[in-house]
Amino acid sequence: MASHPPDPRLVATVADDALRLEGELTVWTLGQLPPEVEKAQRLDLSGLSRIDTAAAWYLTGRKREGVQLDGLTEAQARLLETVRQAWPQPETEPARPSGWHQLLERTGRRVAAFMVYMREIAEYLGRFLAALARGIRHPGDFRLTSLVWHCQETGLRAVPIVALMSFLIGVVLAFQGAVQLRQLGAEIFVIDLIAISILRELGILLTAIIVAGRTASALTASIGSMKMNEEIDAMRTLGLNPDMVLILPRVLALVITLPILGLISNISGLIGGALMSWIELGISPSTFRYRLLAETSVDHVIVGISKAPIFALIIGVIGCHAGMRVGKDAESLGAETSRAVVNAIFAVIVADALFSIFFAEVGL
């Protein structure tokens, strides 16, 4: 350890327009500098017998402020030059790219992130299918109790909100259709409007959106909380496959219950449309039922219900994937839950648009 030298001396005197320093300028004597040294614009250092690195650092800083340093010996000048070369340099901010460069960079990064996300979603879809194949080959590994419980949570408990939503959608369609078709004297066609809209598109689409908002968040929260508490790591330690225990029952429950919820949604929407048609247009329930059965093809029902398993896979895989991405903190859980809901709803709407194009091309 360095010790304090005996009687370090530093004398500062004013000579002409300069401040003259005599003695030793070291780490031990820097505190003896008078206040006038901060205002001096020229320092006469010819009287210094010794300076150390700390003093050289101080003098280099004063020189950078524009103070003139006179009287340095060759050795002292070399020490200041060495310190000057070691002086930290401010980082130069790189030139900001132009607007087009920034736009292209952001677009490229988002496209790359989207492709990585799609690869991860495809991975989880493959994990679900592999777990399903394993459950078929080895029924003893399949968790039937978990499947039934998740069917109740995702299906049975969603019936009231799905039925009410579809009933109100049928009421709105009938009322708005009546207002427009009455002007043309074609009130009877409001039945076709309600039937095709609900059976083909709105019934299953709005049901999938509700389930996406309700179930995708629940899947992410349940799996994410287990991830935070390291329960999934404990499962692997015990020799349990998380795909069989967590992903398979949840996604399969959605695949089973979403078509059922779609049928309930269709029935509720038709009931709401029939009721409003009776009140607003005077179309009796028997007339509504007769035209519905006579003029509405069963193809519309097939088109609507055939979308349900795909929507269920999309919602379930996105929810489970988001749950597995949760980190160790609650902020990550909230962010992934919100992201899962948004991504699931967006993916369902995109899938429905692709289905519409496909069925239009094949003539259904």
Solvent accessible surface area in square Angstrom, and as a share of the most:
residue,aa,sasa,rsa
1,M,240,1.07
2,A,87,0.67
3,S,93,0.60
4,H,106,0.47
5,P,36,0.22
6,P,126,0.79
7,D,126,0.65
8,P,21,0.13
9,R,165,0.60
10,L,21,0.10
11,V,59,0.34
12,A,34,0.27
13,T,60,0.35
14,V,113,0.65
15,A,42,0.33
16,D,138,0.71
17,D,113,0.58
18,A,6,0.04
19,L,7,0.04
20,R,66,0.24
21,L,0,0.00
22,E,61,0.27
23,G,22,0.21
24,E,52,0.23
25,L,0,0.00
26,T,1,0.00
27,V,82,0.47
28,W,97,0.34
29,T,0,0.00
30,L,44,0.22
31,G,78,0.75
32,Q,91,0.40
33,L,29,0.15
34,P,34,0.22
35,P,108,0.68
36,E,95,0.43
37,V,2,0.01
38,E,108,0.48
39,K,166,0.70
40,A,19,0.15
41,Q,125,0.55
42,R,66,0.24
43,L,0,0.00
44,D,29,0.15
45,L,0,0.00
46,S,64,0.41
47,G,22,0.21
48,L,11,0.05
49,S,87,0.56
50,R,118,0.43
51,I,19,0.10
52,D,32,0.17
53,T,84,0.49
54,A,35,0.27
55,A,0,0.00
56,A,0,0.00
57,W,108,0.38
58,Y,47,0.18
59,L,0,0.00
60,T,5,0.03
61,G,15,0.14
62,R,11,0.04
63,K,118,0.50
64,R,124,0.45
65,E,128,0.57
66,G,58,0.55
67,V,6,0.04
68,Q,100,0.44
69,L,28,0.14
70,D,37,0.19
71,G,38,0.36
72,L,49,0.24
73,T,76,0.44
74,E,130,0.58
75,A,60,0.47
76,Q,16,0.07
77,A,46,0.35
78,R,140,0.51
79,L,52,0.26
80,L,12,0.06
81,E,69,0.31
82,T,85,0.49
83,V,8,0.05
84,R,106,0.39
85,Q,125,0.56
86,A,72,0.56
87,W,47,0.16
88,P,89,0.56
89,Q,122,0.54
90,P,105,0.66
91,E,173,0.77
92,T,127,0.74
93,E,138,0.62
94,P,109,0.69
95,A,99,0.77
96,R,181,0.66
97,P,64,0.40
98,S,62,0.40
99,G,55,0.53
100,W,186,0.65
101,H,116,0.52
102,Q,46,0.20
103,L,82,0.41
104,L,118,0.59
105,E,82,0.37
106,R,112,0.41
107,T,66,0.39
108,G,40,0.38
109,R,161,0.59
110,R,169,0.62
111,V,83,0.48
112,A,56,0.43
113,A,62,0.48
114,F,111,0.46
115,M,114,0.51
116,V,73,0.42
117,Y,42,0.16
118,M,87,0.39
119,R,147,0.54
120,E,41,0.18
121,I,26,0.13
122,A,61,0.47
123,E,83,0.37
124,Y,23,0.09
125,L,65,0.32
126,G,36,0.35
127,R,59,0.21
128,F,5,0.02
129,L,90,0.45
130,A,64,0.50
131,A,4,0.03
132,L,50,0.25
133,A,40,0.31
134,R,86,0.31
135,G,9,0.08
136,I,126,0.64
137,R,159,0.58
138,H,95,0.43
139,P,98,0.62
140,G,79,0.76
141,D,58,0.30
142,F,50,0.21
143,R,100,0.36
144,L,114,0.57
145,T,114,0.67
146,S,28,0.18
147,L,15,0.08
148,V,88,0.51
149,W,139,0.49
150,H,16,0.07
151,C,26,0.16
152,Q,71,0.31
153,E,45,0.20
154,T,8,0.04
155,G,5,0.05
156,L,116,0.58
157,R,131,0.48
158,A,0,0.00
159,V,41,0.23
160,P,90,0.57
161,I,88,0.45
162,V,0,0.00
163,A,25,0.20
164,L,107,0.53
165,M,33,0.15
166,S,4,0.03
167,F,60,0.25
168,L,91,0.46
169,I,48,0.24
170,G,0,0.00
171,V,29,0.17
172,V,81,0.46
173,L,34,0.17
174,A,0,0.00
175,F,84,0.35
176,Q,95,0.42
177,G,5,0.05
178,A,0,0.00
179,V,53,0.31
180,Q,106,0.47
181,L,36,0.18
182,R,102,0.37
183,Q,137,0.61
184,L,143,0.71
185,G,59,0.57
186,A,21,0.16
187,E,52,0.23
188,I,63,0.32
189,F,103,0.43
190,V,0,0.00
191,I,1,0.00
192,D,28,0.14
193,L,72,0.36
194,I,0,0.00
195,A,0,0.00
196,I,73,0.37
197,S,23,0.15
198,I,2,0.01
199,L,13,0.06
200,R,41,0.15
201,E,43,0.19
202,L,50,0.25
203,G,4,0.03
204,I,1,0.01
205,L,27,0.13
206,L,41,0.21
207,T,0,0.00
208,A,0,0.00
209,I,44,0.22
210,I,34,0.17
211,V,1,0.00
212,A,0,0.00
213,G,29,0.28
214,R,81,0.30
215,T,2,0.01
216,A,0,0.00
217,S,26,0.17
218,A,56,0.43
219,L,6,0.03
220,T,0,0.00
221,A,40,0.31
222,S,41,0.27
223,I,0,0.00
224,G,0,0.00
225,S,42,0.27
226,M,32,0.14
227,K,59,0.25
228,M,50,0.22
229,N,100,0.51
230,E,95,0.43
231,E,73,0.33
232,I,1,0.01
233,D,69,0.36
234,A,48,0.37
235,M,25,0.11
236,R,123,0.45
237,T,116,0.67
238,L,137,0.68
239,G,67,0.65
240,L,67,0.33
241,N,52,0.27
242,P,8,0.05
243,D,19,0.10
244,M,8,0.04
245,V,24,0.14
246,L,5,0.02
247,I,1,0.00
248,L,1,0.01
249,P,1,0.00
250,R,22,0.08
251,V,0,0.00
252,L,28,0.14
253,A,0,0.00
254,L,1,0.01
255,V,35,0.20
256,I,76,0.38
257,T,11,0.06
258,L,0,0.00
259,P,25,0.16
260,I,92,0.47
261,L,3,0.01
262,G,0,0.00
263,L,84,0.42
264,I,48,0.25
265,S,0,0.00
266,N,6,0.03
267,I,103,0.52
268,S,15,0.10
269,G,0,0.00
270,L,27,0.14
271,I,97,0.49
272,G,0,0.00
273,G,0,0.00
274,A,19,0.14
275,L,77,0.38
276,M,35,0.15
277,S,1,0.01
278,W,135,0.47
279,I,119,0.61
280,E,59,0.26
281,L,34,0.17
282,G,56,0.53
283,I,15,0.08
284,S,39,0.25
285,P,63,0.40
286,S,65,0.42
287,T,56,0.33
288,F,7,0.03
289,R,143,0.52
290,Y,158,0.60
291,R,47,0.17
292,L,28,0.14
293,L,124,0.62
294,A,59,0.45
295,E,99,0.45
296,T,23,0.13
297,S,52,0.33
298,V,100,0.58
299,D,56,0.29
300,H,33,0.15
301,V,44,0.25
302,I,98,0.50
303,V,2,0.01
304,G,0,0.00
305,I,37,0.19
306,S,49,0.32
307,K,0,0.00
308,A,0,0.00
309,P,47,0.30
310,I,74,0.38
311,F,0,0.00
312,A,0,0.00
313,L,40,0.20
314,I,38,0.19
315,I,0,0.00
316,G,0,0.00
317,V,4,0.02
318,I,9,0.04
319,G,0,0.00
320,C,0,0.00
321,H,4,0.02
322,A,5,0.04
323,G,0,0.00
324,M,17,0.08
325,R,111,0.40
326,V,2,0.01
327,G,29,0.28
328,K,135,0.57
329,D,71,0.37
330,A,74,0.57
331,E,140,0.63
332,S,27,0.18
333,L,38,0.19
334,G,40,0.38
335,A,45,0.35
336,E,14,0.06
337,T,30,0.17
338,S,70,0.45
339,R,102,0.37
340,A,1,0.01
341,V,31,0.18
342,V,96,0.55
343,N,38,0.20
344,A,0,0.00
345,I,47,0.24
346,F,136,0.56
347,A,26,0.20
348,V,0,0.00
349,I,83,0.42
350,V,61,0.35
351,A,12,0.09
352,D,12,0.06
353,A,51,0.40
354,L,113,0.56
355,F,39,0.16
356,S,43,0.28
357,I,108,0.55
358,F,110,0.46
359,F,14,0.06
360,A,74,0.58
361,E,141,0.63
362,V,79,0.46
363,G,66,0.64
364,L,85,0.42
